[in-house]
Amino acid sequence: MKTIVANWKMYVGTRESIALARGVLLALRGKKVLPHMVVCPPAVALSEVRKVVARSHVALGGQNISWLVQGAQTGEMTARMLSELGATHVLVGHSERRHQLGENDEMVQKKMAAALTAGLTPILCVGETREEREAGRAKEVVGAQLHAVFAHTQPRTRDRFFVAYEPVWAIGTGVPATPADAVEMHTFIRTHLHEMGKGLRDEQFSILYGGSVDGKNAYTFLRESAVDGVLVGSASVKLAQFSEILGAAMDVLEAQAVTK
Ligand code: PGA
């Protein structure tokens, strides 16, 4: 299976989110093999988008949660509140939150734990900066981000989660990683997770690539067996681009069905 996660960030308000969600459903209509789909609208649009995607196979995700179960944290939303709005997934530790809003490894770890406890499927974002890659430290940095979470959070057998490898330098820049670099890092992440999470089964997690994925390059990532899907930001709010990405996923899934 391949998963496409659309992160609409703060690009669209409620009205545009409704239109986008409708457009996504139209792009999927009548197709036989569908990728697993998650759309993450801004929090204000969640309840309206929920109505549009209800009874479709498109899942709803949040872009962030608090690590608290309840209490004084002005402006934040708990995992349970998100779940009450109909979300089943949530982004955790997105690089924009880590780098613009000071979210550190400890907060990310607590958010992962809060999401799993509330029964949400977290999408944990990890990735190195340009300087770290140039210094040859990409795996060390990603390994440390994973360690910070999984040294303290042991997923239960019923838990499912995603890891999104999103190199910071590739996000919103139009310069994606090469598919070969993504495959190398995904293989590292998979091995690392098995080493840390004793008893973790392969079916419990999927690894996505994110960072400047668009209609032109999506296929080159999705056709790799080490890449379970893509996390798409700016191209996910342009319906024509996003339809091409969905088309690429369907091509890959159809080709896989033929070779099976
Ligand atoms: P981008 O963003 O596709 O605009 O690079 C990806 C992300 O931030 O998840």
Boltz pocket constraint, residues with backbone or C-beta under 6 A from the ligand:
constraints:
  - pocket:
      binder: B
      contacts: [[A, 7], [A, 166], [A, 170], [A, 171], [A, 172], [A, 173], [A, 174], [A, 210], [A, 211], [A, 212], [A, 213], [A, 231], [A, 232], [A, 233], [A, 234], [A, 235]]
      max_distance: 6.0
